[in-house]
Every structure is written in C-alpha cells, then in structure tokens.
C-alpha cells in the first residue's frame, strides 16, 4: 500500500459542469445535491513531506497563463517524449505556437517539456 504524504487543500471544491448548465435559481438545485460530501474528511495528518517536492519543474521558468497551458496541451496531443531526441516535440511546439502565440521558443519549450514528462529530469540537458 502506498502512503499519501502531500498536503491536501480541504477548502477546494472541484468545479462541476452541472453548475454551469443549471439555472442560477437556487430552487432548481436539488436539495440532495449539497456541497457536503460523505467521502471527504475534515482534516488530514501529514507525517512527512513527499520526496522531491524541493525540485523545481523544468517548466517553472516558462511563461504562465491560459495561452501557455493550451500550448503545452497542444504539444501533449501530438508528441510523446519516449526518446532523448526532442525533434517531434520541437515540431509539435512550432505548429502549436501558430495557434497559441506565447513568448517562448519552440526549441526551449521542447527541451523543457521533454524533461518534464520523463522521470529523470537530471538526464536532460539544461536549457
């Protein structure tokens, strides 16, 4: 059995598509669909932080925001970093940059993305 050692934000609630689709009138929301869930706990005891939390993501120095997130997802849809070569990721990044213009070079995005999607970040060249 694996142990879960990360901090849990118990105040966060997942957005539900149903909330976006139903009327804003509270009377249309079923009474049985309250915000309390019986499968959630009020507090979590953390015994030790998870190993590796002090390692920064290779994408941490990259731009942030919705456009960058969409760019990364577009690369994820077409490239798979199974080899050390990031050529396919570079081509996918260059193609995606036409749709999601972000201030980042396709080469840099590819190298950092490949480092991020592999288990051993230290094996990829810094860049």
C-alpha angles and dihedrals in degrees: 000000000000121000124226110223104167125108114260122213100221092184094063119098124193114244113245125212089219089066089058093048104044125079118272088234106111091214090068093058111093113246090226090061098073124151094254115096123194093214095063126085127218097228139018126207113220112204098183137349116262115261116257098030089121091061113097118227115252087236093054093096093048125095118280136213140077096301092053091046090051090048092053091047090051089054090047090056094059110023131063117192099217096131132050088245111092094192095116090047090050091053091046090049093050091050093046092048088065088061099034108034106201127162095256134103117244091230094054092045091051095050094046093043092052090048090050095050096051126075097234109057092173092066094064121081114261114252 
